[in-house]
């Protein structure tokens, strides 16, 4: 009888855990409806990670936590929130100093991506050190063979840093920005017929750099096609972000006189 009760209790515990993970995923999935959903999801991921003993599961939860906090940071445009988002991603990467399997290696690459992405957002012209650190992290991911993660995210971050950095800094280079962002754009096209990236920021950042390089007409062409896409069909994992990026693209088109 005691054995039976123990089995039921164990099953219930697993059920609660599964429901909790599912709840966090559902909340994050509803982030576009209410930003607070992303905050709540991050808290649940953090709680679960603290209880998780297995490194891969813990890392996966920390990566999700970082991603959820990053969404809030973008909406709030707050450097302090980016700093908070960087913490779990860094912790996840540090779980695998020397990955022993491809699965561990991929988790480390993804953790490094979120760490580097958030770090980059904490810098400024006065304090460019975070940008330099982010560049090192993105290059490390590429050297690991994971340049393709998050729709060629490492190249996107490198290109954006090159674009945003002032010309008087070694990091500032619109020419290199075009090369990096071109790679992110060209490798994530919807199809041969639809010359637009499925990742909204690849379109926005590339178009902005093209304009800075005296190629505004090409940037207008890319964003003109981008704003005509259905966010739900373009990238189902980033519907809220894509909607925001389409609105930003519309504003850029108007301001640029396309």
HELIX and SHEET records of a PDB file:
HELIX    1   1 UNK A    2  UNK A   29  1                                  28    
HELIX    2   2 UNK A   35  UNK A   51  1                                  17    
HELIX    3   3 UNK A   55  UNK A   76  1                                  22    
HELIX    4   4 UNK A   79  UNK A   94  1                                  16    
HELIX    5   5 UNK A  102  UNK A  120  1                                  19    
HELIX    6   6 UNK A  129  UNK A  144  1                                  16    
HELIX    7   7 UNK A  149  UNK A  164  1                                  16    
HELIX    8   8 UNK A  174  UNK A  186  1                                  13    
HELIX    9   9 UNK A  200  UNK A  212  1                                  13    
HELIX   10  10 UNK A  216  UNK A  226  1                                  11    
HELIX   11  11 UNK A  231  UNK A  234  1                                   4    
HELIX   12  12 UNK A  236  UNK A  238  5                                   3    
HELIX   13  13 UNK A  239  UNK A  256  1                                  18    
END                                                                             
